[in-house]
């Protein structure tokens, strides 16, 4: 009997480890074309396009009118000849007549982004290609040959939204967060060609890695923060402020770069000017945003994020003095960068700074966050962690948030779960866990790998945040930290600055861990099913007990048991999802003890369960 069970176990294991993931036809073609490899590596023919943006904008806070010029040099690194270029015009989410998945106040409905004139390689373009468009504009061009470039010069204007704040807009009469403010060339990739998903306010973004130079002209009493490095601090700021900035970049303590007193005494920007032009530059980033205020205070600190090179990064918190929760954000941000760099995912923060700007949203951008005030300290920590963690996913890793939101939101969620208690050990962050438990098995519960463009409501939240985060957490537990970080760092090293798709992630982890995890990827990310464990019995033996655990649902879960003995003592047992690798649904857990078990309780706060009535087994009175 024993040899038969051993043979059956081997067969189960072989079956589980030989599973293949279902691959859609367009993904399969990337392997045929050898742009990607089944090992998870980029294929020998991998390519991605890029651009250089030279942005010059003037923003008038009194009218919210933004006038701009975008000079774009676009590089076609693909093997294809391009006869059109697709642009994102995201300010058109506020344009009358445009389809959107958000309510708008009448005062924010506008003409959208209006192009005054446009040129391609010096030749005049018809503005109708832009002005008749929604959030996507398709512009015909003379064929762009493979490995060649094309230049655009676009003059435009639009009015920033006053209310109906969605990731961008006026915060108060003297503060504004300005995102998606320029015509942006869409991604052309090896999977879909031009990515033609029109922005409707729900899905997030997918952009190429580009070089940005920006000149932002505003009234002289305004301070500007932005993606990238400020290149002319001495021209726009008074020497005292510049000195404080430099101090913050070299010291662990918190520096008050701009205080309320500085505003009262008008000792911040260079005097004698009506306007200042702030110049920023950022390389190899996926987007560029800026924010401005004429009354926000500025706290700053820095820390070593790479012990090998002793490289430092700066954290800024800029906010209205009335928002008391924001006074500690600089410390939460500093601790987040420390945790990201040395605790999870143990990856040195890759950029020179990060600015948490007090706005009206909860949204991430390269090197910046637009975070609303919160009265609850715990929620403020959680929000700070979540948005800063997005630095790595999607911005550093270049994932397609529009189609695969779980490839970034899931990582930000596990980052929030792990780094919140790193900042404050009294907090257990359970963001999204109850949400999944409530929807699991219902009609709206669809597989994680369902395209984000095809989900709505609760399904969007659950698929993007808690379900993938649980998957990542369970794999971390299954592999153990040492192998997990090898696999994660292999994935990050391989795809940083590129555009990984889900199969690149799955295959990188399989390759680097030395384990075929397809059995888990398929059941947790691809398949339907519910999470449900049951403790069905406990059989007394001469050496203790055998506790019988059943996987009632289809989703593999870790097994956590709390055993209460009749003498009042307790014992905790934990098994990773690896116990279900063979496809088995039953588990006998030996417990060696001379004591009597009073009860057994299954479950953990990161283990959802649709039926908790079968999680408890009473044996004896306590």
N, C-alpha and C positions, 0 to 999 in steps of 0.2 A: 504493500500500500504506500509506504513512504517513497519508494523509487518511482511509483506511478505519479505521485503528487509532485515529485521533483521534476519529472519529465514534463508534466503539464505546466509547471511553473516556467520551465525553459521555453516551451512553445508559446506561452502567453507573452513572455518577455520578448521573444523574437518577433512575434506579431505586432506588439506595441511599438518596438523600435524600428520596424520596417514601414511604419505608416508614412504616407505621403500627404502633403497638404494640397487641397484643391487649388489649382492655379488657373485664373481667368486667361482667356486667349490673348488679350493685349499684354498681360504680364509675361506670358509664355514667349511672346515675340521678342522680349528684351533678351532672353537667353539665346534665341535663334540668331539675333543680330549681334550677340556677344557684347551688348552694352552693360549687361549685368551677368553675374555668375552665380550658380547654385550654391557655391560656398559662402555666399554673402558678400564677396568682394565685388568692386566694380569690374566689369568685363574689360577686355583689352580694347574695346571700341567705345568705352564710356566717354561721354562728353556732357557739357552743360554750357549754356550761354551766359553772358554777363554783359554789364553795361557800366559806363561812367556817367554820373549825373552831376551837372553843375547847375545848382539851383539858386536863383536870386529872387527873393520875395520881399515885398513890403506889406506889413500888416498894420492896419489902423484899428486899435482897440475900440475907439469911440463908435465906429460904424461896422466893425468886424469884417471890413473889406480886405481881402487878400489879393494882391496883384502879383503875378509871378512870371518868371522866364525860366524854362527848363531846357537846358542844352544837354542832349543825350547822345552818347556815342555807344551804339549797340553792336555787340560782337556775335556773329553767327558762327559758333563753333561746331554746329551740327553738320552732318553729311548731306543735309537737304538744302535745296534752293528755296528761299522764302519769298513769296510773292505778295504777302501781306504781313502787317504787324498788328498785333492785338494789344490795345491799351486798357488798363484799368482807370476808370474815372470815378473813384469811390465817393467824392463829394456829391455825386449825382444821386446818392441814396436819398438826398433831400430835394431832388428835382421833381416838380409836379409831373404826374403821369407815370413815374417809374415804379415798377413792382417792388414791394419791400415787405419784410416780415417784422414790422415794427410800427407802432403808432407815431404820428407826427402831429404836433400842434400847428395850427394854421400859420402862425408867425414864422415857422421854420421852413415851410414849403417855398421853394425858390426856383430860379432858373438853372440851378446847378453850376457846374464848372463850364464857363464860356470861354472858348478859344478865340482870341482876337485875331491872331495870325499864326500860321505854322509853315515851316519849311522843312523839306527833307533833302539833304545833301545840297542845300542852297536853292532848291527849286520850291516855288510856292505850292502849298497844299491847299485843297479846298477845305475850309473850316467845317463844312457840313458833316464831314466824317466824324468829327468830334461833337459838334453842337446838336446833331440829330440823334445822338446816341444816349443810351442809358448808362449803366455803370461799366459797360464794355463798349469800346469803339474798335471797329475793324478798319484799318487804314491800308488801302492798296499801295504798293510801292514798286519801283523797278526791282527786278529780281535781285535778291541778296544771295550771292553765291556762297557755297560752303567756305568757311574759314575766311570770311571777309567781314567788313563792318559797314554801318550806315549811320548817318548823323541826322538828328532831329533838332529843331529849334522852335519851341512852342511858347507863345505869349498868351497868357490867360488870366482870368480873374474869377473869383466867387466870393460869396458872403458866408462866413462861418456861422453855424447854427448858434442861436442864442439859448434855446432850451432843447427839448427832445434830444438830450445828450446821449449819443451812442459812440463811445470810445474817443470822441473828439468834440470840442465845442467850448463855449464860454463857461467858465466856472463862477466868476462873479464879475462885476463891472471892470475890475482891474486885473483879472487873471484869466488866462485862456490856455487850453491844451489843444495843440494843432497837429493832427495826424492825417495821413492820406491826402496831403494837400497839393499834390502835383500829378500830372499825367504819368502813369507808371506802366512800363512795358510788361506784359504778362509773361509767364514762364512758357517757354517752348521746350518740351522734354522728350525723352525717348519712349515714354509710355503713352502719352495722349497727344503729342504734338502741341499745338497751342492749347493752353488751359483756358477754356471759355466759360467757366462758371461765373455768372453775373453775381455781383455782391448784392445780397438782399437784406443784410443786417444781421443774419444769424451766423452763417459760417464765417470762419476767420480766414487766414491769408496764406498765400504761397508765392514767394518771390525769389528771384535769383540773387546770388551774392554779387554785390556791386560796390563801386567806389563812389563816395558822395563828397562833394564840396558844396557848402551852403553859405549864402550870405543873407542874413535876416535883418531887415531894417525896420525898426520900431521907434516910437517916441523915446526921447532921451532918458526919461525917468523909469523906464522898464528894464528889468533884468531878464535875460534869455538863458534857458537851459535846453540842451539838445543831445541827440545821439552824436557821438564823435567828440573830438577834442576842440576846445575853444582855442583858436589860433591867434587872436588879437586881444587878449585880455587887457593888456596895457593901454590899448586904444579906447576901450569902452568902460573900463573900471578904474576907480581911483587906486593909487598905489597901496593904500592900507588894505583894501579888499583883496588885491592880487597877492599881497604878502600872506594874508590869512589863508587863501586858497593853497598856496605853496606849503604853508605850515601843515594844513590838513593832509596834504599828500604824503607827508613824511612822518606823521605822528599817529600813535595808536589812540590817543585821547580825542575827545570831541572838541572841535573848533567852531565857535560862532562866527561864521564868515560874514553874515549880514544879520544885524539885530534891529529891533524896533527903534532903538535910539539912532541908528544909522539912517533909517528912513526919516525920522523926525528932523535930523540935522542935514539931510540931503547930502550924505557923505559916501555915496555908493558909485554912481556913474560919473564919467568925466563931465565937468561943467562946460557951459558955453555952447552947447549944441541943442538943436531942436530934435534931431534924429541921431541914432547910432546904428551902425551896421555891424552886426555880430557875425563872425566868420568861424565856421566849424568844418571839420573834415573827419571822415570815417572811411576805413578801408575794409572790404570783404565783409560787409554786413548786408542784411536782407531788407532793411528799410531805414527811413530817416524821419524823425519827428522832432518837434520843438514845443516848448511851453514858455510862457512869459507872465510876469506879474510886476506890479509897481508897489506892492506892499508886503509880499511874503518874506518871512525870515528864512535863513539858510543855515542849517547845521551840517557839519561835515566831519568825516573821520576816514582813516585809511588803515589797512592792515596788510601783512604779508600773506599772499595767497598761493605762493609757490616757494616752498622751502628750498628747492634745488637752486633757484636763481635769485631768491629773496626779492622777487618782484612784488610790488604793492599795488593795490587797487583802492580807489576812493569811493566812499558811499556818501551821498548827499540826501538830506531830507529838506524839502522846501515847502512852506506851508503858512497859513494864516495863524497868527499868534493865538486866536480864539479857539483853535482846535487843539485841545489839551492832549488828546491821544497821540498827536504827531510829535510831541516833544521827545518821546522815546523811540520813534521810528528809526532814527539814525543808529541807535544801539541794536534794534532788532535787525536792521539791514546789515550792520557790521557782523553780527553773529551769524546771519544767514550765509554771507560770503565765506565766513570761516567754516561753517558746517558743510557747505557745498564743496569747498576746497579740500577738507581734511576728514570729513566724516561720511557724507553721502552726497554725491556719488564718488567722492574722493578725486575730484577733478579740479585743478586750479582754475579759478574764475578767469576767463580768457580776455577780459576787456579792461581798459584803464579806469573805468568808473561806472557807477550806477546811480541814477537819480530817482528817488521816490517823490513825485510831485502830488500835492494834495489837490485832487480833482473831484470829479463826480462819477467815476466809474471804477471798475476793477479790471484793468486791462494792461497788458504787457506790450512792450516795444523794445527794440534793441537799445540796451543801456538805460531804459527809462520805464517807469510805471505811472499810470494815471489812477491813483487810489483814492477812493472816497473816505471821508472821516468815519470812524466807528467809535461808539462809546465803550464797547467791551474790549478790554485789554487783550483777552485771548483771541478774539476775532481779528484785532489789529495785527497781532503776531502772525496769525495764520495767513492773512491776506498778504502781508509783506513777504513771507516765505514763498507763497504760491507764485506771485507775479515775478519775483526775482529768479525763481527756479526756472522760469520760462526762458531765461537767458540761454540755457543749454538746449532746451527743447521748446520751441522749434528753431530758435535763431541760429545757434551755433551748429546745429545738425541739419538745418535746411529742410525739414520735413514739410509735407504738403498738408497743412492744417485744414484746407478746404475739403479734401477728400478723406483724410485720415486723422481726424482731430484727436483720436485716442493716442496717437504717437507723440503728442506733446502734452495734452491735458492729463493723460494717465500718469506720465512721469512727474508733472507738477503736483499731482495729487499724492503720489507716494512720497515725493519730496516734502510736501506739507505734513504728511503723517509722521515722517521720521525726524524732520528738522524742528518742528514745533516743540516737541519735548526736549530736543537738544538745546533750545533756547530757554525753555522753562520746563523742568522735569515734572512739575505738578500737573501739566496739561496732557491729556490724551486726546489727540485729534482724530475724529471719526468722520471727517467730511465725506458725505456721499454714501456711507455704508447703509444707513437706514433706507436711503432712497432706492438702492438696488434691491434690498430685501423686500420692499413694498411692491416693486414692479415685477420681480422675478417670476417667470412662468406665465405672465399675463400676455395678452395679445400684443401689447406695445414692446415687450421684451424681445429684442432681435439680437443676432450675433454681433459681437464687438466689431468684426470686420465689415459689417454693413457700411457702405459709404456714408460719410457724415452728411452729404448732400441729399440723402434719401431718408433721413430721420427728422423727427420733430418732437417737441415737448419733452416729456419725461424720458423717452427713449434716447434722445440726444444727450441729455445730462448723464444718464446712467452709462451709456456706451462710451462716452468720452472721458469720464472722470473715474468713478469707483471701480467699475468692472475691469478695465485694463490695469488700474493701480493694484487691484487684488492679484491679477495675473502676475505682474512684476514682483510683488511681495512674495507670492507663493514660490516663484522660481528662485528668488533670493534665498528662501528657506530651504528649498530642495537642494540647491547646489552648495549651500554654505557660502559664507562671505568671501573666502579666498578665491574660489572658482567663479563665483558670481561677478566679482569685480574684475577678474581677468576677462570674462566674457563681455561685460559692459564696456570696459575700456577698449577692448578690441573693436567693438561696434563703433564707439565714439572716435577712436583713432582712424578707423577705416573711412568713416562717412562725414567727419567734420568738414564743413565748407562745401558739402555736396548735397545731393537730394536722395536720401534713402527712402525706399518704399517698405511696406510691411514685411515682405519676404526677405529683404536684405537684413532686416532686424532679426527675424526668426533664424535665418541661415547663419548669420554671424554668431549668434548665441550657441547654436548647435556646434558649429566648427570650433569655436574657442573653448567651449566647456568640455568638448570631447564626448558629449552626450547628444543623442538624437532625442530632442524634446518634442518632436512632432505630435506624440500622443497627447501631451498637455496643451500645446498650442492649438491643436484641432478642437479638443473638447472645451477649452476655455474661451478661445477667440473666434472659432468658426462655427461651432455647433449650437443648436438650441439646447434647452434643458434648464433644470432648476438646481440650486444648491440645497441639499437636505441630507443631514446625517441623523442617525438614530442609534441610541444605546438600547439594545433589545434584551440582553440578559447578562448575568454574571454567574458563572458556574464555579462552585467551590471545588478546589483540588487539595491534595495533601500539602502542597507548597504555597498555596494562596488561592488565586482565582484566575479564570479566563473571562475577560470581558468581551462580549460580542458587540461589535460596532458594524452598522450597515450603512452603505452609501445608497440611500433611497433615491436621491436625485441623480441627474446625469453629470453634474459639474463636480470634478474632483476637488476636495477640500482638505485642508490640514485637519488632523484629529487632535483636539485638545480635551483632556479629561481631568476633571477635578474630583478626586476620590476623598470622601469624608468617612473616617473610621468611627466606630462606636465610642472610642475613647476621646473623640473630639479633635484628633489630629487630622491633617489633610496631606494629600500628595498630588502633585501635578505631573501629568504625562503629556508629552507632545510628540507627534509624528508628522512629518511633512507630507505633501501630496504624493510623494514617491510611493507611498503604500498602495496607491491605486494604479500604478503604472502598468500592471499586467492585465488590466481590464477587469479585475475582480471587483465585486461589490460587497464582499464580506471580509471582516477582519477580526481575528481572535488575538486579543492583547493579553499576554501573561503578566500577572502582578504577583510578585513574590512577597508574601507577608504572613505573619502569624496572627495578625489582628483581624477583627471582623469589619467588613465594609458595611457602612450604614447606607450610603448612597453614591451614585456616580452621576456627574453632571458634565455634559459635552458642550463645547462652544468656546468662542473667543470673540473679542469685540471686532476683529477683522475677518470673522468667518460668518457670512450671512447664512441664514437658515430659514426656509419658508415655513417650516413646521417645527416649532420649538417644543411642542407638546411631547415629542418622542425623544427629547434630549436628556430627560431625567429618569433615572431608575432608582427606586427605593428598595433596599434589601432588608435593612434592620432599623429598629428605632434607635435614634441617637440619644 
